[in-house]
Amino acid sequence: MSPMSGMHNTIQRCVSLSRVVVRRLRRLPNGAATVLRAAAFWLAIVLPAVYFPLLFVEGPATTVAVSGLLVVHIVSVLVGSTHDPRR
């Protein structure tokens, strides 16, 4: 398996997971959905500060950690994209 096909599979899993999360988010009560969107919005802003420095650390555990954080970042961007911080 080439690195590109592995990355492609990871992206496909992220997209599928985010669709599931968004569908479930739509079924939540309005207040809970608002809080979850706000948390996802701010998490999407902060996460790059966490995983970017890890890119400079070597090791297999680092690769897994960065991959996991990247998946969480993608999902948080998609879930938090409708949050308006001015409200």
KOLVEX-385420 format. One record per atom (N, C-alpha, C): residue in three letters; atom name; x, y, z. Coordinates in nm, 2 decimals. Layout:
BEGIN
<r><residu>ALA</residu><atome>CA</atome><c1>X</c1><c2>Y</c2><c3>Z</c3></r>
...
This chain:
BEGIN
<r><residu>MET</residu><atome>N</atome><c1>0.08</c1><c2>-0.12</c2><c3>0.00</c3></r>
<r><residu>MET</residu><atome>CA</atome><c1>0.00</c1><c2>0.00</c2><c3>0.00</c3></r>
<r><residu>MET</residu><atome>C</atome><c1>0.09</c1><c2>0.12</c2><c3>0.00</c3></r>
<r><residu>SER</residu><atome>N</atome><c1>0.07</c1><c2>0.21</c2><c3>-0.09</c3></r>
<r><residu>SER</residu><atome>CA</atome><c1>0.15</c1><c2>0.33</c2><c3>-0.10</c3></r>
<r><residu>SER</residu><atome>C</atome><c1>0.10</c1><c2>0.43</c2><c3>0.00</c3></r>
<r><residu>PRO</residu><atome>N</atome><c1>0.19</c1><c2>0.53</c2><c3>0.04</c3></r>
<r><residu>PRO</residu><atome>CA</atome><c1>0.15</c1><c2>0.63</c2><c3>0.14</c3></r>
<r><residu>PRO</residu><atome>C</atome><c1>0.03</c1><c2>0.71</c2><c3>0.09</c3></r>
<r><residu>MET</residu><atome>N</atome><c1>0.02</c1><c2>0.74</c2><c3>-0.04</c3></r>
<r><residu>MET</residu><atome>CA</atome><c1>-0.09</c1><c2>0.82</c2><c3>-0.09</c3></r>
<r><residu>MET</residu><atome>C</atome><c1>-0.22</c1><c2>0.75</c2><c3>-0.08</c3></r>
<r><residu>SER</residu><atome>N</atome><c1>-0.23</c1><c2>0.61</c2><c3>-0.10</c3></r>
<r><residu>SER</residu><atome>CA</atome><c1>-0.35</c1><c2>0.54</c2><c3>-0.09</c3></r>
<r><residu>SER</residu><atome>C</atome><c1>-0.39</c1><c2>0.53</c2><c3>0.06</c3></r>
<r><residu>GLY</residu><atome>N</atome><c1>-0.30</c1><c2>0.52</c2><c3>0.15</c3></r>
<r><residu>GLY</residu><atome>CA</atome><c1>-0.33</c1><c2>0.53</c2><c3>0.29</c3></r>
<r><residu>GLY</residu><atome>C</atome><c1>-0.39</c1><c2>0.66</c2><c3>0.33</c3></r>
<r><residu>MET</residu><atome>N</atome><c1>-0.33</c1><c2>0.77</c2><c3>0.28</c3></r>
<r><residu>MET</residu><atome>CA</atome><c1>-0.39</c1><c2>0.90</c2><c3>0.31</c3></r>
<r><residu>MET</residu><atome>C</atome><c1>-0.53</c1><c2>0.92</c2><c3>0.25</c3></r>
<r><residu>HIS</residu><atome>N</atome><c1>-0.55</c1><c2>0.86</c2><c3>0.13</c3></r>
<r><residu>HIS</residu><atome>CA</atome><c1>-0.68</c1><c2>0.87</c2><c3>0.06</c3></r>
<r><residu>HIS</residu><atome>C</atome><c1>-0.78</c1><c2>0.80</c2><c3>0.15</c3></r>
<r><residu>ASN</residu><atome>N</atome><c1>-0.74</c1><c2>0.68</c2><c3>0.20</c3></r>
<r><residu>ASN</residu><atome>CA</atome><c1>-0.84</c1><c2>0.60</c2><c3>0.28</c3></r>
<r><residu>ASN</residu><atome>C</atome><c1>-0.87</c1><c2>0.67</c2><c3>0.41</c3></r>
<r><residu>THR</residu><atome>N</atome><c1>-0.77</c1><c2>0.74</c2><c3>0.47</c3></r>
<r><residu>THR</residu><atome>CA</atome><c1>-0.79</c1><c2>0.82</c2><c3>0.59</c3></r>
<r><residu>THR</residu><atome>C</atome><c1>-0.88</c1><c2>0.93</c2><c3>0.57</c3></r>
<r><residu>ILE</residu><atome>N</atome><c1>-0.87</c1><c2>1.00</c2><c3>0.46</c3></r>
<r><residu>ILE</residu><atome>CA</atome><c1>-0.95</c1><c2>1.11</c2><c3>0.42</c3></r>
<r><residu>ILE</residu><atome>C</atome><c1>-1.10</c1><c2>1.06</c2><c3>0.40</c3></r>
<r><residu>GLN</residu><atome>N</atome><c1>-1.11</c1><c2>0.95</c2><c3>0.33</c3></r>
<r><residu>GLN</residu><atome>CA</atome><c1>-1.25</c1><c2>0.90</c2><c3>0.31</c3></r>
<r><residu>GLN</residu><atome>C</atome><c1>-1.31</c1><c2>0.86</c2><c3>0.44</c3></r>
<r><residu>ARG</residu><atome>N</atome><c1>-1.24</c1><c2>0.80</c2><c3>0.53</c3></r>
<r><residu>ARG</residu><atome>CA</atome><c1>-1.29</c1><c2>0.77</c2><c3>0.67</c3></r>
<r><residu>ARG</residu><atome>C</atome><c1>-1.33</c1><c2>0.89</c2><c3>0.74</c3></r>
<r><residu>CYS</residu><atome>N</atome><c1>-1.25</c1><c2>1.00</c2><c3>0.73</c3></r>
<r><residu>CYS</residu><atome>CA</atome><c1>-1.29</c1><c2>1.13</c2><c3>0.80</c3></r>
<r><residu>CYS</residu><atome>C</atome><c1>-1.41</c1><c2>1.19</c2><c3>0.74</c3></r>
<r><residu>VAL</residu><atome>N</atome><c1>-1.43</c1><c2>1.18</c2><c3>0.61</c3></r>
<r><residu>VAL</residu><atome>CA</atome><c1>-1.55</c1><c2>1.24</c2><c3>0.55</c3></r>
<r><residu>VAL</residu><atome>C</atome><c1>-1.67</c1><c2>1.16</c2><c3>0.59</c3></r>
<r><residu>SER</residu><atome>N</atome><c1>-1.66</c1><c2>1.03</c2><c3>0.59</c3></r>
<r><residu>SER</residu><atome>CA</atome><c1>-1.77</c1><c2>0.94</c2><c3>0.64</c3></r>
<r><residu>SER</residu><atome>C</atome><c1>-1.81</c1><c2>0.97</c2><c3>0.78</c3></r>
<r><residu>LEU</residu><atome>N</atome><c1>-1.71</c1><c2>0.98</c2><c3>0.87</c3></r>
<r><residu>LEU</residu><atome>CA</atome><c1>-1.73</c1><c2>1.00</c2><c3>1.01</c3></r>
<r><residu>LEU</residu><atome>C</atome><c1>-1.79</c1><c2>1.14</c2><c3>1.03</c3></r>
<r><residu>SER</residu><atome>N</atome><c1>-1.75</c1><c2>1.24</c2><c3>0.96</c3></r>
<r><residu>SER</residu><atome>CA</atome><c1>-1.80</c1><c2>1.37</c2><c3>0.97</c3></r>
<r><residu>SER</residu><atome>C</atome><c1>-1.95</c1><c2>1.38</c2><c3>0.93</c3></r>
<r><residu>ARG</residu><atome>N</atome><c1>-1.98</c1><c2>1.30</c2><c3>0.83</c3></r>
<r><residu>ARG</residu><atome>CA</atome><c1>-2.12</c1><c2>1.30</c2><c3>0.78</c3></r>
<r><residu>ARG</residu><atome>C</atome><c1>-2.21</c1><c2>1.24</c2><c3>0.89</c3></r>
<r><residu>VAL</residu><atome>N</atome><c1>-2.16</c1><c2>1.13</c2><c3>0.96</c3></r>
<r><residu>VAL</residu><atome>CA</atome><c1>-2.24</c1><c2>1.07</c2><c3>1.07</c3></r>
<r><residu>VAL</residu><atome>C</atome><c1>-2.25</c1><c2>1.17</c2><c3>1.18</c3></r>
<r><residu>VAL</residu><atome>N</atome><c1>-2.14</c1><c2>1.24</c2><c3>1.22</c3></r>
<r><residu>VAL</residu><atome>CA</atome><c1>-2.15</c1><c2>1.34</c2><c3>1.33</c3></r>
<r><residu>VAL</residu><atome>C</atome><c1>-2.25</c1><c2>1.45</c2><c3>1.30</c3></r>
<r><residu>VAL</residu><atome>N</atome><c1>-2.25</c1><c2>1.50</c2><c3>1.17</c3></r>
<r><residu>VAL</residu><atome>CA</atome><c1>-2.34</c1><c2>1.61</c2><c3>1.14</c3></r>
<r><residu>VAL</residu><atome>C</atome><c1>-2.49</c1><c2>1.56</c2><c3>1.14</c3></r>
<r><residu>ARG</residu><atome>N</atome><c1>-2.51</c1><c2>1.44</c2><c3>1.10</c3></r>
<r><residu>ARG</residu><atome>CA</atome><c1>-2.65</c1><c2>1.38</c2><c3>1.10</c3></r>
<r><residu>ARG</residu><atome>C</atome><c1>-2.70</c1><c2>1.37</c2><c3>1.25</c3></r>
<r><residu>ARG</residu><atome>N</atome><c1>-2.61</c1><c2>1.32</c2><c3>1.33</c3></r>
<r><residu>ARG</residu><atome>CA</atome><c1>-2.64</c1><c2>1.31</c2><c3>1.48</c3></r>
<r><residu>ARG</residu><atome>C</atome><c1>-2.66</c1><c2>1.45</c2><c3>1.54</c3></r>
<r><residu>LEU</residu><atome>N</atome><c1>-2.58</c1><c2>1.54</c2><c3>1.50</c3></r>
<r><residu>LEU</residu><atome>CA</atome><c1>-2.59</c1><c2>1.68</c2><c3>1.55</c3></r>
<r><residu>LEU</residu><atome>C</atome><c1>-2.72</c1><c2>1.74</c2><c3>1.52</c3></r>
<r><residu>ARG</residu><atome>N</atome><c1>-2.78</c1><c2>1.71</c2><c3>1.41</c3></r>
<r><residu>ARG</residu><atome>CA</atome><c1>-2.91</c1><c2>1.76</c2><c3>1.37</c3></r>
<r><residu>ARG</residu><atome>C</atome><c1>-3.02</c1><c2>1.71</c2><c3>1.45</c3></r>
<r><residu>ARG</residu><atome>N</atome><c1>-3.00</c1><c2>1.59</c2><c3>1.52</c3></r>
<r><residu>ARG</residu><atome>CA</atome><c1>-3.10</c1><c2>1.54</c2><c3>1.60</c3></r>
<r><residu>ARG</residu><atome>C</atome><c1>-3.10</c1><c2>1.58</c2><c3>1.75</c3></r>
<r><residu>LEU</residu><atome>N</atome><c1>-2.99</c1><c2>1.65</c2><c3>1.78</c3></r>
<r><residu>LEU</residu><atome>CA</atome><c1>-2.98</c1><c2>1.70</c2><c3>1.92</c3></r>
<r><residu>LEU</residu><atome>C</atome><c1>-3.07</c1><c2>1.82</c2><c3>1.95</c3></r>
<r><residu>PRO</residu><atome>N</atome><c1>-3.11</c1><c2>1.84</c2><c3>2.08</c3></r>
<r><residu>PRO</residu><atome>CA</atome><c1>-3.18</c1><c2>1.96</c2><c3>2.11</c3></r>
<r><residu>PRO</residu><atome>C</atome><c1>-3.10</c1><c2>2.08</c2><c3>2.07</c3></r>
<r><residu>ASN</residu><atome>N</atome><c1>-3.17</c1><c2>2.19</c2><c3>2.05</c3></r>
<r><residu>ASN</residu><atome>CA</atome><c1>-3.11</c1><c2>2.31</c2><c3>2.00</c3></r>
<r><residu>ASN</residu><atome>C</atome><c1>-3.00</c1><c2>2.36</c2><c3>2.09</c3></r>
<r><residu>GLY</residu><atome>N</atome><c1>-3.02</c1><c2>2.36</c2><c3>2.22</c3></r>
<r><residu>GLY</residu><atome>CA</atome><c1>-2.91</c1><c2>2.41</c2><c3>2.31</c3></r>
<r><residu>GLY</residu><atome>C</atome><c1>-2.79</c1><c2>2.33</c2><c3>2.31</c3></r>
<r><residu>ALA</residu><atome>N</atome><c1>-2.81</c1><c2>2.20</c2><c3>2.31</c3></r>
<r><residu>ALA</residu><atome>CA</atome><c1>-2.69</c1><c2>2.11</c2><c3>2.31</c3></r>
<r><residu>ALA</residu><atome>C</atome><c1>-2.62</c1><c2>2.12</c2><c3>2.17</c3></r>
<r><residu>ALA</residu><atome>N</atome><c1>-2.69</c1><c2>2.13</c2><c3>2.07</c3></r>
<r><residu>ALA</residu><atome>CA</atome><c1>-2.62</c1><c2>2.14</c2><c3>1.93</c3></r>
<r><residu>ALA</residu><atome>C</atome><c1>-2.54</c1><c2>2.27</c2><c3>1.93</c3></r>
<r><residu>THR</residu><atome>N</atome><c1>-2.59</c1><c2>2.38</c2><c3>1.98</c3></r>
<r><residu>THR</residu><atome>CA</atome><c1>-2.52</c1><c2>2.51</c2><c3>1.98</c3></r>
<r><residu>THR</residu><atome>C</atome><c1>-2.39</c1><c2>2.50</c2><c3>2.06</c3></r>
<r><residu>VAL</residu><atome>N</atome><c1>-2.40</c1><c2>2.43</c2><c3>2.18</c3></r>
<r><residu>VAL</residu><atome>CA</atome><c1>-2.28</c1><c2>2.42</c2><c3>2.26</c3></r>
<r><residu>VAL</residu><atome>C</atome><c1>-2.18</c1><c2>2.33</c2><c3>2.19</c3></r>
<r><residu>LEU</residu><atome>N</atome><c1>-2.22</c1><c2>2.22</c2><c3>2.13</c3></r>
<r><residu>LEU</residu><atome>CA</atome><c1>-2.13</c1><c2>2.13</c2><c3>2.06</c3></r>
<r><residu>LEU</residu><atome>C</atome><c1>-2.07</c1><c2>2.20</c2><c3>1.94</c3></r>
<r><residu>ARG</residu><atome>N</atome><c1>-2.14</c1><c2>2.28</c2><c3>1.86</c3></r>
<r><residu>ARG</residu><atome>CA</atome><c1>-2.09</c1><c2>2.36</c2><c3>1.75</c3></r>
<r><residu>ARG</residu><atome>C</atome><c1>-1.98</c1><c2>2.46</c2><c3>1.80</c3></r>
<r><residu>ALA</residu><atome>N</atome><c1>-2.01</c1><c2>2.53</c2><c3>1.91</c3></r>
<r><residu>ALA</residu><atome>CA</atome><c1>-1.92</c1><c2>2.62</c2><c3>1.96</c3></r>
<r><residu>ALA</residu><atome>C</atome><c1>-1.79</c1><c2>2.56</c2><c3>2.00</c3></r>
<r><residu>ALA</residu><atome>N</atome><c1>-1.80</c1><c2>2.44</c2><c3>2.07</c3></r>
<r><residu>ALA</residu><atome>CA</atome><c1>-1.68</c1><c2>2.37</c2><c3>2.12</c3></r>
<r><residu>ALA</residu><atome>C</atome><c1>-1.60</c1><c2>2.32</c2><c3>2.00</c3></r>
<r><residu>ALA</residu><atome>N</atome><c1>-1.67</c1><c2>2.27</c2><c3>1.90</c3></r>
<r><residu>ALA</residu><atome>CA</atome><c1>-1.60</c1><c2>2.22</c2><c3>1.78</c3></r>
<r><residu>ALA</residu><atome>C</atome><c1>-1.53</c1><c2>2.34</c2><c3>1.71</c3></r>
<r><residu>PHE</residu><atome>N</atome><c1>-1.59</c1><c2>2.45</c2><c3>1.70</c3></r>
<r><residu>PHE</residu><atome>CA</atome><c1>-1.54</c1><c2>2.57</c2><c3>1.63</c3></r>
<r><residu>PHE</residu><atome>C</atome><c1>-1.41</c1><c2>2.61</c2><c3>1.70</c3></r>
<r><residu>TRP</residu><atome>N</atome><c1>-1.41</c1><c2>2.62</c2><c3>1.83</c3></r>
<r><residu>TRP</residu><atome>CA</atome><c1>-1.29</c1><c2>2.67</c2><c3>1.90</c3></r>
<r><residu>TRP</residu><atome>C</atome><c1>-1.18</c1><c2>2.56</c2><c3>1.90</c3></r>
<r><residu>LEU</residu><atome>N</atome><c1>-1.22</c1><c2>2.43</c2><c3>1.91</c3></r>
<r><residu>LEU</residu><atome>CA</atome><c1>-1.13</c1><c2>2.32</c2><c3>1.90</c3></r>
<r><residu>LEU</residu><atome>C</atome><c1>-1.05</c1><c2>2.32</c2><c3>1.76</c3></r>
<r><residu>ALA</residu><atome>N</atome><c1>-1.13</c1><c2>2.35</c2><c3>1.66</c3></r>
<r><residu>ALA</residu><atome>CA</atome><c1>-1.07</c1><c2>2.36</c2><c3>1.52</c3></r>
<r><residu>ALA</residu><atome>C</atome><c1>-0.97</c1><c2>2.47</c2><c3>1.52</c3></r>
<r><residu>ILE</residu><atome>N</atome><c1>-0.99</c1><c2>2.58</c2><c3>1.59</c3></r>
<r><residu>ILE</residu><atome>CA</atome><c1>-0.89</c1><c2>2.69</c2><c3>1.59</c3></r>
<r><residu>ILE</residu><atome>C</atome><c1>-0.76</c1><c2>2.65</c2><c3>1.67</c3></r>
<r><residu>VAL</residu><atome>N</atome><c1>-0.78</c1><c2>2.58</c2><c3>1.78</c3></r>
<r><residu>VAL</residu><atome>CA</atome><c1>-0.67</c1><c2>2.56</c2><c3>1.87</c3></r>
<r><residu>VAL</residu><atome>C</atome><c1>-0.59</c1><c2>2.43</c2><c3>1.83</c3></r>
<r><residu>LEU</residu><atome>N</atome><c1>-0.65</c1><c2>2.33</c2><c3>1.77</c3></r>
<r><residu>LEU</residu><atome>CA</atome><c1>-0.58</c1><c2>2.21</c2><c3>1.74</c3></r>
<r><residu>LEU</residu><atome>C</atome><c1>-0.45</c1><c2>2.22</c2><c3>1.66</c3></r>
<r><residu>PRO</residu><atome>N</atome><c1>-0.44</c1><c2>2.31</c2><c3>1.56</c3></r>
<r><residu>PRO</residu><atome>CA</atome><c1>-0.31</c1><c2>2.31</c2><c3>1.49</c3></r>
<r><residu>PRO</residu><atome>C</atome><c1>-0.20</c1><c2>2.35</c2><c3>1.58</c3></r>
<r><residu>ALA</residu><atome>N</atome><c1>-0.22</c1><c2>2.43</c2><c3>1.68</c3></r>
<r><residu>ALA</residu><atome>CA</atome><c1>-0.11</c1><c2>2.46</c2><c3>1.78</c3></r>
<r><residu>ALA</residu><atome>C</atome><c1>-0.07</c1><c2>2.34</c2><c3>1.85</c3></r>
<r><residu>VAL</residu><atome>N</atome><c1>-0.15</c1><c2>2.24</c2><c3>1.86</c3></r>
<r><residu>VAL</residu><atome>CA</atome><c1>-0.11</c1><c2>2.12</c2><c3>1.93</c3></r>
<r><residu>VAL</residu><atome>C</atome><c1>-0.04</c1><c2>2.02</c2><c3>1.84</c3></r>
<r><residu>TYR</residu><atome>N</atome><c1>-0.09</c1><c2>1.99</c2><c3>1.72</c3></r>
<r><residu>TYR</residu><atome>CA</atome><c1>-0.03</c1><c2>1.89</c2><c3>1.64</c3></r>
<r><residu>TYR</residu><atome>C</atome><c1>0.08</c1><c2>1.94</c2><c3>1.55</c3></r>
<r><residu>PHE</residu><atome>N</atome><c1>0.09</c1><c2>2.07</c2><c3>1.52</c3></r>
<r><residu>PHE</residu><atome>CA</atome><c1>0.19</c1><c2>2.12</c2><c3>1.43</c3></r>
<r><residu>PHE</residu><atome>C</atome><c1>0.33</c1><c2>2.10</c2><c3>1.49</c3></r>
<r><residu>PRO</residu><atome>N</atome><c1>0.35</c1><c2>2.13</c2><c3>1.62</c3></r>
<r><residu>PRO</residu><atome>CA</atome><c1>0.49</c1><c2>2.10</c2><c3>1.68</c3></r>
<r><residu>PRO</residu><atome>C</atome><c1>0.52</c1><c2>1.95</c2><c3>1.68</c3></r>
<r><residu>LEU</residu><atome>N</atome><c1>0.42</c1><c2>1.86</c2><c3>1.68</c3></r>
<r><residu>LEU</residu><atome>CA</atome><c1>0.44</c1><c2>1.72</c2><c3>1.68</c3></r>
<r><residu>LEU</residu><atome>C</atome><c1>0.50</c1><c2>1.67</c2><c3>1.55</c3></r>
<r><residu>LEU</residu><atome>N</atome><c1>0.48</c1><c2>1.75</c2><c3>1.44</c3></r>
<r><residu>LEU</residu><atome>CA</atome><c1>0.54</c1><c2>1.71</c2><c3>1.31</c3></r>
<r><residu>LEU</residu><atome>C</atome><c1>0.69</c1><c2>1.71</c2><c3>1.31</c3></r>
<r><residu>PHE</residu><atome>N</atome><c1>0.75</c1><c2>1.78</c2><c3>1.41</c3></r>
<r><residu>PHE</residu><atome>CA</atome><c1>0.90</c1><c2>1.78</c2><c3>1.42</c3></r>
<r><residu>PHE</residu><atome>C</atome><c1>0.95</c1><c2>1.68</c2><c3>1.51</c3></r>
<r><residu>VAL</residu><atome>N</atome><c1>0.87</c1><c2>1.59</c2><c3>1.57</c3></r>
<r><residu>VAL</residu><atome>CA</atome><c1>0.91</c1><c2>1.49</c2><c3>1.66</c3></r>
<r><residu>VAL</residu><atome>C</atome><c1>0.91</c1><c2>1.36</c2><c3>1.58</c3></r>
<r><residu>GLU</residu><atome>N</atome><c1>1.01</c1><c2>1.28</c2><c3>1.59</c3></r>
<r><residu>GLU</residu><atome>CA</atome><c1>1.02</c1><c2>1.15</c2><c3>1.52</c3></r>
<r><residu>GLU</residu><atome>C</atome><c1>0.97</c1><c2>1.04</c2><c3>1.60</c3></r>
<r><residu>GLY</residu><atome>N</atome><c1>0.91</c1><c2>0.94</c2><c3>1.54</c3></r>
<r><residu>GLY</residu><atome>CA</atome><c1>0.87</c1><c2>0.82</c2><c3>1.61</c3></r>
<r><residu>GLY</residu><atome>C</atome><c1>0.73</c1><c2>0.77</c2><c3>1.56</c3></r>
<r><residu>PRO</residu><atome>N</atome><c1>0.71</c1><c2>0.64</c2><c3>1.57</c3></r>
<r><residu>PRO</residu><atome>CA</atome><c1>0.58</c1><c2>0.58</c2><c3>1.53</c3></r>
<r><residu>PRO</residu><atome>C</atome><c1>0.46</c1><c2>0.63</c2><c3>1.61</c3></r>
<r><residu>ALA</residu><atome>N</atome><c1>0.48</c1><c2>0.66</c2><c3>1.74</c3></r>
<r><residu>ALA</residu><atome>CA</atome><c1>0.37</c1><c2>0.71</c2><c3>1.82</c3></r>
<r><residu>ALA</residu><atome>C</atome><c1>0.33</c1><c2>0.85</c2><c3>1.78</c3></r>
<r><residu>THR</residu><atome>N</atome><c1>0.43</c1><c2>0.92</c2><c3>1.74</c3></r>
<r><residu>THR</residu><atome>CA</atome><c1>0.40</c1><c2>1.06</c2><c3>1.69</c3></r>
<r><residu>THR</residu><atome>C</atome><c1>0.32</c1><c2>1.06</c2><c3>1.57</c3></r>
<r><residu>THR</residu><atome>N</atome><c1>0.35</c1><c2>0.97</c2><c3>1.48</c3></r>
<r><residu>THR</residu><atome>CA</atome><c1>0.27</c1><c2>0.96</c2><c3>1.35</c3></r>
<r><residu>THR</residu><atome>C</atome><c1>0.12</c1><c2>0.92</c2><c3>1.38</c3></r>
<r><residu>VAL</residu><atome>N</atome><c1>0.10</c1><c2>0.83</c2><c3>1.47</c3></r>
<r><residu>VAL</residu><atome>CA</atome><c1>-0.04</c1><c2>0.80</c2><c3>1.51</c3></r>
<r><residu>VAL</residu><atome>C</atome><c1>-0.10</c1><c2>0.91</c2><c3>1.58</c3></r>
<r><residu>ALA</residu><atome>N</atome><c1>-0.03</c1><c2>0.98</c2><c3>1.67</c3></r>
<r><residu>ALA</residu><atome>CA</atome><c1>-0.09</c1><c2>1.10</c2><c3>1.74</c3></r>
<r><residu>ALA</residu><atome>C</atome><c1>-0.13</c1><c2>1.21</c2><c3>1.64</c3></r>
<r><residu>VAL</residu><atome>N</atome><c1>-0.04</c1><c2>1.24</c2><c3>1.55</c3></r>
<r><residu>VAL</residu><atome>CA</atome><c1>-0.07</c1><c2>1.35</c2><c3>1.45</c3></r>
<r><residu>VAL</residu><atome>C</atome><c1>-0.19</c1><c2>1.30</c2><c3>1.36</c3></r>
<r><residu>SER</residu><atome>N</atome><c1>-0.19</c1><c2>1.18</c2><c3>1.32</c3></r>
<r><residu>SER</residu><atome>CA</atome><c1>-0.30</c1><c2>1.13</c2><c3>1.24</c3></r>
<r><residu>SER</residu><atome>C</atome><c1>-0.43</c1><c2>1.14</c2><c3>1.31</c3></r>
<r><residu>GLY</residu><atome>N</atome><c1>-0.43</c1><c2>1.10</c2><c3>1.44</c3></r>
<r><residu>GLY</residu><atome>CA</atome><c1>-0.56</c1><c2>1.11</c2><c3>1.52</c3></r>
<r><residu>GLY</residu><atome>C</atome><c1>-0.60</c1><c2>1.25</c2><c3>1.54</c3></r>
<r><residu>LEU</residu><atome>N</atome><c1>-0.51</c1><c2>1.34</c2><c3>1.57</c3></r>
<r><residu>LEU</residu><atome>CA</atome><c1>-0.54</c1><c2>1.48</c2><c3>1.59</c3></r>
<r><residu>LEU</residu><atome>C</atome><c1>-0.59</c1><c2>1.54</c2><c3>1.46</c3></r>
<r><residu>LEU</residu><atome>N</atome><c1>-0.53</c1><c2>1.50</c2><c3>1.35</c3></r>
<r><residu>LEU</residu><atome>CA</atome><c1>-0.58</c1><c2>1.55</c2><c3>1.22</c3></r>
<r><residu>LEU</residu><atome>C</atome><c1>-0.72</c1><c2>1.51</c2><c3>1.19</c3></r>
<r><residu>VAL</residu><atome>N</atome><c1>-0.76</c1><c2>1.39</c2><c3>1.22</c3></r>
<r><residu>VAL</residu><atome>CA</atome><c1>-0.89</c1><c2>1.34</c2><c3>1.20</c3></r>
<r><residu>VAL</residu><atome>C</atome><c1>-0.99</c1><c2>1.42</c2><c3>1.29</c3></r>
<r><residu>VAL</residu><atome>N</atome><c1>-0.95</c1><c2>1.44</c2><c3>1.42</c3></r>
<r><residu>VAL</residu><atome>CA</atome><c1>-1.03</c1><c2>1.52</c2><c3>1.51</c3></r>
<r><residu>VAL</residu><atome>C</atome><c1>-1.05</c1><c2>1.66</c2><c3>1.46</c3></r>
<r><residu>HIS</residu><atome>N</atome><c1>-0.94</c1><c2>1.72</c2><c3>1.40</c3></r>
<r><residu>HIS</residu><atome>CA</atome><c1>-0.94</c1><c2>1.85</c2><c3>1.35</c3></r>
<r><residu>HIS</residu><atome>C</atome><c1>-1.04</c1><c2>1.86</c2><c3>1.23</c3></r>
<r><residu>ILE</residu><atome>N</atome><c1>-1.03</c1><c2>1.77</c2><c3>1.14</c3></r>
<r><residu>ILE</residu><atome>CA</atome><c1>-1.13</c1><c2>1.77</c2><c3>1.02</c3></r>
<r><residu>ILE</residu><atome>C</atome><c1>-1.27</c1><c2>1.76</c2><c3>1.07</c3></r>
<r><residu>VAL</residu><atome>N</atome><c1>-1.30</c1><c2>1.67</c2><c3>1.16</c3></r>
<r><residu>VAL</residu><atome>CA</atome><c1>-1.44</c1><c2>1.66</c2><c3>1.21</c3></r>
<r><residu>VAL</residu><atome>C</atome><c1>-1.48</c1><c2>1.79</c2><c3>1.29</c3></r>
<r><residu>SER</residu><atome>N</atome><c1>-1.39</c1><c2>1.85</c2><c3>1.36</c3></r>
<r><residu>SER</residu><atome>CA</atome><c1>-1.42</c1><c2>1.97</c2><c3>1.44</c3></r>
<r><residu>SER</residu><atome>C</atome><c1>-1.45</c1><c2>2.09</c2><c3>1.34</c3></r>
<r><residu>VAL</residu><atome>N</atome><c1>-1.37</c1><c2>2.09</c2><c3>1.23</c3></r>
<r><residu>VAL</residu><atome>CA</atome><c1>-1.39</c1><c2>2.20</c2><c3>1.13</c3></r>
<r><residu>VAL</residu><atome>C</atome><c1>-1.53</c1><c2>2.18</c2><c3>1.07</c3></r>
<r><residu>LEU</residu><atome>N</atome><c1>-1.56</c1><c2>2.06</c2><c3>1.03</c3></r>
<r><residu>LEU</residu><atome>CA</atome><c1>-1.69</c1><c2>2.04</c2><c3>0.97</c3></r>
<r><residu>LEU</residu><atome>C</atome><c1>-1.81</c1><c2>2.07</c2><c3>1.06</c3></r>
<r><residu>VAL</residu><atome>N</atome><c1>-1.80</c1><c2>2.02</c2><c3>1.19</c3></r>
<r><residu>VAL</residu><atome>CA</atome><c1>-1.91</c1><c2>2.04</c2><c3>1.28</c3></r>
<r><residu>VAL</residu><atome>C</atome><c1>-1.92</c1><c2>2.19</c2><c3>1.33</c3></r>
<r><residu>GLY</residu><atome>N</atome><c1>-1.80</c1><c2>2.25</c2><c3>1.35</c3></r>
<r><residu>GLY</residu><atome>CA</atome><c1>-1.81</c1><c2>2.39</c2><c3>1.40</c3></r>
<r><residu>GLY</residu><atome>C</atome><c1>-1.82</c1><c2>2.49</c2><c3>1.29</c3></r>
<r><residu>SER</residu><atome>N</atome><c1>-1.83</c1><c2>2.45</c2><c3>1.17</c3></r>
<r><residu>SER</residu><atome>CA</atome><c1>-1.83</c1><c2>2.55</c2><c3>1.06</c3></r>
<r><residu>SER</residu><atome>C</atome><c1>-1.95</c1><c2>2.64</c2><c3>1.06</c3></r>
<r><residu>THR</residu><atome>N</atome><c1>-2.06</c1><c2>2.60</c2><c3>1.12</c3></r>
<r><residu>THR</residu><atome>CA</atome><c1>-2.18</c1><c2>2.68</c2><c3>1.12</c3></r>
<r><residu>THR</residu><atome>C</atome><c1>-2.19</c1><c2>2.77</c2><c3>1.24</c3></r>
<r><residu>HIS</residu><atome>N</atome><c1>-2.09</c1><c2>2.76</c2><c3>1.33</c3></r>
<r><residu>HIS</residu><atome>CA</atome><c1>-2.10</c1><c2>2.85</c2><c3>1.45</c3></r>
<r><residu>HIS</residu><atome>C</atome><c1>-2.06</c1><c2>2.99</c2><c3>1.42</c3></r>
<r><residu>ASP</residu><atome>N</atome><c1>-2.13</c1><c2>3.08</c2><c3>1.48</c3></r>
<r><residu>ASP</residu><atome>CA</atome><c1>-2.10</c1><c2>3.22</c2><c3>1.46</c3></r>
<r><residu>ASP</residu><atome>C</atome><c1>-2.05</c1><c2>3.28</c2><c3>1.60</c3></r>
<r><residu>PRO</residu><atome>N</atome><c1>-1.92</c1><c2>3.30</c2><c3>1.61</c3></r>
<r><residu>PRO</residu><atome>CA</atome><c1>-1.87</c1><c2>3.35</c2><c3>1.74</c3></r>
<r><residu>PRO</residu><atome>C</atome><c1>-1.92</c1><c2>3.49</c2><c3>1.79</c3></r>
<r><residu>ARG</residu><atome>N</atome><c1>-1.98</c1><c2>3.56</c2><c3>1.70</c3></r>
<r><residu>ARG</residu><atome>CA</atome><c1>-2.03</c1><c2>3.69</c2><c3>1.74</c3></r>
<r><residu>ARG</residu><atome>C</atome><c1>-2.16</c1><c2>3.69</c2><c3>1.81</c3></r>
<r><residu>ARG</residu><atome>N</atome><c1>-2.23</c1><c2>3.57</c2><c3>1.81</c3></r>
<r><residu>ARG</residu><atome>CA</atome><c1>-2.36</c1><c2>3.56</c2><c3>1.87</c3></r>
<r><residu>ARG</residu><atome>C</atome><c1>-2.34</c1><c2>3.52</c2><c3>2.02</c3></r>
